[in-house]
């Protein structure tokens, strides 16, 4: 089976993670993605963030693999013209500039639709296109702080904590990619090109709300409050490590008791899910004490023997050694492109049982500029003149 998005051309004018990772999901599913970067010799700032080799960071590679890179000075009329010529051939244009920036550059929605009426135009912003904070710069941690996520992560000290991941950026990327495929589907059904608008704030709240705000969603004096996640969603130390499990559903409860504390089966404090919720602090302490005297291997074996879902807490250096990870082929070792030898996660979506295509390494800055322009009909003399004028940048 051909990958589902083969034949779709995506132009991505994105920085950092939210828009680029959305585009990489499309690339993993077969789309041709052309990343447009500044002709300043730096390009996407993510290239230099974190562990790197040959001016390409592992983080940049992870959210830009399988793409082509072109560099253009869009402030120069010929650079803007080249970008517009490229967009005229595209199915999707993605940008995550601050509101109004794309219009000032000459690549706003109306400007692109004038040359490509059916294009899917995607605007990814921090707070939305209007409002008191619309013009402010936004990063992942800003939305974590605003949505209550940092407050939920309070540790033993009671101090708010950030999730040590670009969780909002990545959730935004997944949501953006899904919205793009929905817009492409609508276009196939005759509804034309859509303007897809998303904000990190809206996505962060949508992602966080069902469980993170379940004790704030219901209004009125008759609401029965819950503290279940605060007391039970935790790591439990063993004598030589730690394990994770949660005491929740009625089906799991008897098995969990038999595995670690059989006396709880007859304890009236914990008969129903509501009882366990009300007494979750006491219940958590009982399980903490029961597990603390066991080795990690012993605790895991008890969970396996009694069909209790759980796992040992794995150090990052050991993740690749898990037998299920190895069996699934979830991680692959590669050695190509400027970044060279590395371990990557394979694309998670499989289609019709076909082998999942592993995208090539993220491109060097501007590596595909000449080839892409040539495919648009630019001849050698015209490209040489653009290089001479600095329109294509140092890597052009």
Secondary structure, DSSP 8 states (H G I E B T S, - for coil): ---TTTT-EEEEE--TTHHHHHHHHHHHTT-EEEEEEESSS--SGGGGSSSEETTEEHHHHHHHTT-EEEEE-TTSHHHHHHHHHHHTT-SEEEE---TTHHHHHT-SHHHHHTT-TT-EEEEEESS-SSSTTTTS---HHHHHHHHTHHHHT--TT------SS-HHHHHHHHHHHHHHHHHHHHIIIII---EEEEEHHHHHHHHHHHHHTHHHH--STT-----HHHHHSSEEE-SSSEEE-----HHHHHHHHHHH-GGGGG-GGGSSHHHHHHTHHHHHHHHHHHHHTS-HHHHHHHHHHTT---EE---GGGGGG-HHHHHHT-EEEEEETTTEEEEEE--S---TT-----------TTTTHHHHHHHTT--HHHHHHHHHTTSS-TT-
